[in-house]
Each structure stands twice: as structure tokens, then as C-alpha cells.
Amino acid sequence: MKKVFSILLIIAILSVSCASFGAAVVYKYGDWTLSALTGLPDATFGVKSYDGSDAEVTIPNDYGGYPIVAINSYAFAGNTTLTKVTLSEGITKIGDGAFMQCRNVIAVEIPDSVTEISETAFSGCNNVVIYAKADSYAIEYAKENGVEYVRTNVVTFLLGDVDGDGEITITDVSLIQRYLCDLPVPDPEAVVRCGDINGDGVDIADATRIQRFIAGIPVSEPIGELVETVVD
């Protein structure tokens, strides 16, 4: 299939190149207009523009088996219909002014593969929020450029609140004890996440620490406080 596409791509390049007399070669792919960044046999493409009318779009990561690796400069500039954009894994670059003045965009999901984002990529997007993993380039970019962000692989929870009711009570202790005895509990993951008070795995010592906290006896761990953890 890729071989057939390659032949068609060569024909397209020749025909478009001859017709454009040296102008940039572009290709239509559904609602997308793409530009060739590198030639065959290792062709790569960039998104030149989006020509559809959907409010939420996912940018594809391949064109006939060849990778789409970039969002070109000003690809979405001035688009006031878009509200959410998801970049597929494999895209590595977001160019100058790529989303400039996209005033209604409130969410952009960026994968780990992105390693370059222009300082002006989101100029005029006053309400945009970047969604990406905690240790990703996208989050570092957001911090450095004052863009709001959400770390998609970070969970915030109340330490010791195993049953998730917002309070630390004897019920939380009982759930840990049931879990340790291999008895059914409503949410085993919550027991592991919220009941591991000292970070060495859930054990009876964690139940004891919560009991001390409930009794008003000082503990060194931040029981009853919001803590964060990174999940896969």
C-alpha cells in the first residue's frame, strides 16, 4: 500500500511542481492542507492549514503512511471556530503563530513527541489550556510562557481519605484493614493510592498512623492534606 502511495505521491509532486513553477508543494487530505517538508523516500509533512468547520479536531500523524511531524507557521491563525485541538503522537513541532488569535480555543492536547513550540504559537489565545504529561516539553513551555496547563498524568488526592468522602475517619482505617486481609473493598486502587501513608506500600502501619491522626496524636506524614502523585 505504501509503495502504491509512493508512486502516486511522486506523480503528484511532479504534476504539482510543474504546475506551480517552484511554488511550495501542497496536498489536500480531507479537511487538511499539507506541505511536504522532506522528499521521498523518507517524506515528511507539515499541516499548512485546516479547511474544515469542526470545533474539535485531532491533527493526524500520517499521510499515506508517511509521518506528519509539524504544525506549520500560522496553520490555524485566526480560526474562531475551533475550541479543542488534539495533536497525535509523532508530531514534533508547533510553528510560529500556529494558533495565533484562535480566541475560542480552550484546550490543546500535546503529546510527548512535541519538542519544539514557538513562543508565538498561542499568541492571542487568552483562554487556552495546554494538556500534557508532567515531565513533557509542553508543560515546560507552558510554565515559561505563562500559558495555563493541566498535567494529565498527575492525580491530586487527600492523603488517608481511602473512601473519598473528603474526611479522614475510622472507615478509612477499616478499608485498609479489609484490603490487607484480602477482603473486598469498593476501590482497591484508592486504598493503594490514598492509604499508603509513608510511601512504602500499604500495610498495617498506615492504618495505625491514620488512627493516631484521628485521635489527635501528632504524625509526621501529611495525613488530611492534598498530595500529588504521577500515574502511568
N, C-alpha and C positions, 0 to 999 in steps of 0.2 A: 504493500500500500504506500509506504513511504517512498519507494522507488518511483512509482507512478506519479505521486505528488511532485517529486523532484523534477521529473520530466516536464510536467505541466508548469512547474514554477520557473524552469529555465525558459520555456516558451513565453510565459507571462513576462519575465524580466526582459527578454529580447524585444517583445512587441511593445511593452510599455516604454522601454528605454528609447526605442526608435521613434515612438510617437511623441515622447516628451523632450527629445533633444537635450538630454543631460539633466533634466529636472529630477527631483527626488522620486524614486520609485515607490508607489503606494499600492496597497492591496485592500480590497473590500472583503471582510469576513463577518457576515451577518451585519450587526449594527456597528461593527468596529471598522475603523480605517487604520491599517498598519503600515509601517515603513520598514524597509529592510535595513538592518544595522550592519550585518555582515553577509557575505555571499556564500554560495554553495562551495564545498559540500557541507560546511558547518554553519548554515544560515541561522541568523537570529533576527528577531523582530522587536519593534517597539510600538506601543499604542500611540498613534498620531492623533486620533480623535474618537469620540463616541457619538454616534449619529442617531441613537435611539431616543426613546422618551420615558423609559422606566425610571422610577425614583430610586430603586435599589438595584445595583448591578454588581456582578462578580467579574473581574477582569480575568480573561482566560490566560493560561500559561503556555499554550502551544497553538501553532497554526500548521495543520497538516503534519504533525509530528515534530516540527521544528520549534524551538523554545521562543516564547515571548518573554523578554528579560527586562524591559524598561517601559515606563510611562514617560513619553516624550514631553518636552517643554510645552506648556500651555495646552496639553491634550484635552483637559476638561474646563479650561478657563472660561468663566462667565456662565457656566451651566447652573441655572437656578432651579432645575427640576430635581436634580439628584439630592437624596437625603442620606443614603448609605452606600459605601463602596467597599467591596471586599477584594483584596489582592490575592491571587492564587500563589501558592508556594512555587518558587522558581524565579519570580520577578525580583530583580536585584536593585533597581534604581528608579527613583521618582525625580523627574527633571524640574528645571526652573519653572515656577508658576504653574505647575501641572494642574492644581486645583484652585488657582487664583480666582477670587471673587465668586466662588461657589458658595453663596451665602447660606444656603439651606442644608448643606452637608453637615450632619451632626455626628456621623460615625464613619471612621475609616479603619478597617481591619487590615493590619500589616503583618505579614509572615516573617519568620526568622531569616529568610533568604535575602531580605532587603538590607543592603549595607551602605546605601548612599541615598540621601534625601536632600534636595536643595533647600537652602534657607528660605527661599521664596515659594516653596511648593504649596503652602497653605495660606498665602497672603490673602487677607480679606475674608477668610473663613472663620469668622469670630466665634462660632458655636461648635466648631469641630472638636471631636474627642478621638484620640488615637487608641485603638485597642490592639495590644501586643503583649508578648510574654515579658516577664520581669527583666530578664537579662538580655533583651534584644537591643539591636541598634536603634530601632524605632522609639523605644522608651527613652533611651539616652538623648535622642534627637528632641523628643517632646520636652524633656526637662530643660535642655539647653536653650530651647526656642520659645519657652513659655506656652506650650500647647498642652491643653488638658489631656490626661491619659488615664487608661484603665489597664492594669496588669492582669491579663486574662488567666494566668495560672497561679494567682495568689488568692488564698482564702483567708478571710478575717473571721475570727470566732472568739467567744468568751471562754477563756480557759477554765475548765472544770464544769462547764454547763453541758453535760452529756446529753440531756434530754431536749436541749434547745429552747427552753421556756424563758430564757433571759435571766434566770436566777440560779444561785448555787444552793442546792438543798440536799437533803438526805436521799432523795430519789436518784440523784446523780451518783451517789455512793453505791446505792443498791444496783444500779445498772452496771457499774464496773464490776461489782461482786458477781453478778449473774454472768457477765461476759467471761470472767476468769474461771467460772465453774462450767463453761460451755453450755449455759442455758440461753434460750432465745432472748434477744434484745431487739427493739424496734429498728435501730440503726447502728450496726456494728462499726461502720466507718466513723460515725460520730464519737463512739466510745474511744476508738483509737486516736482520733484527732484531738478531741477535747479532754479526754481523760488521762492522757499521758502528761502528767504534771511536771515531771522532772526530766523528760526528754530521753528516757532510756527504755521506752516501751511500757505498755500498760501493765501494772502489777498491783499487788495489794498495798504497796507503799503509797501509790497515788490515791487510793481510796482513803487511806489514813490521813494524808495531807489535806484532802478535802474535808474530812471530819474535823480536823483541827481548825481549819478556816471557818467552818460553820460554828464551832464552839467559841470562836473569838480568840483562839490561840495563834500567835504570830507564826507565819510561814515565810520562807524566803522566796518562794515562787509567786508569780503574778496571778494567782487564782482570782477569778472575778474580773479580770482586766481583758481588754481586747488585745489579741495577739495575731500575728500573721504567719502563714506557712505557704511555701511554694509546693504546688502539686504538679504531677505529670500531665 
